[in-house]
Amino acid sequence: MKIGFIGLGNMAKAIIGGLLQNHIVEPQDLIGSCATKKTADMVKEQFHMETCLDNRQVAKEADILFLAVKPQFFPEVIAQIKEDVPSDKLVISIAAGKTISYIEETFAHPVKLARAMPNTPAFVLEGCTGVCFHESVSAEEKEQVLMLLRAFGRADEVPERLMDTVGAVSGSSPAYVFMLIEAMADAAVEGGMPRKQAYEFAAQAVLGSAKLLLESGKHPGELKDMVCSPGGTTIAGVRILEDQHFRGTVMEALKACMDKSKKL
């Protein structure tokens, strides 16, 4: 099975790395194209896979094709490759905002499509990916796609109407979490902690908290209450966050992300 990537940016490299680290494929099973020789050479050296500057070559050779270019480049790229993508070829888009119907219309013929929204923690095999499918994709093909996406983290099927929500709650949210970690570390530095150690403490606190939530199955409010002793330091901090509309601000940020995705 040959897996092709049109676009070799950060997200594509994260997916490729996960596939190779988990021995889902070998380097000779991969081919990718991009816009510049510099990037092609860098990816070739990093993963020992075949790279080129010809999108049509990748589309022809791949059994499963990842469209890993930015949404604004879809019309140009699909125009180049549509004659080389038959109706039985499985195509996986990782672009925000571009619906299955839009992609199919751009190809101008039926295509077996999966629309996925991964996130950057895929770099460390802790990604979270939502994926929806065209009605022509069989149950066996769905499992094949999920197997590929689970090579770098969690992946679950969702209805397409939720894909903009997936993009907000997992696709874009690492940026907000990094901002939280940075702010926590800044406060620790103000309190006298060395910068490097402050980042480590803040990041580990976020990592451990997320793991505790996932593995305990407890409601996040219950876990929050476990930390808040009566008259203690934590509840004093919680009051400040509530005064500053912390939860409402986070919700508004994710809503802005969803609204932007719908306009792409």
Secondary structure, 3 states (H helix, E strand, C coil): CCEEEECCCHHHHHHHHHHHHCCCCCHHHEEEECCCHHHHHHHHHHHCCEEECCHHHHHHHCCEEEECCCHHHHHHHHHHHHHHCCCCCEEEECCCCCCHHHHHHHHCCCCEEEEEECCHHHHHCCEEEEEEECCCCCHHHHHHHHHHHHHHEEEEECCHHHHHHHHHHHHHHHHHHHHHHHHHHHHHHHCCCCHHHHHHHHHHHHHHHHHHHHHHCCCHHHHHHHHCCCCCHHHHHHHHHHHCCHHHHHHHHHHHHHHHHHHC
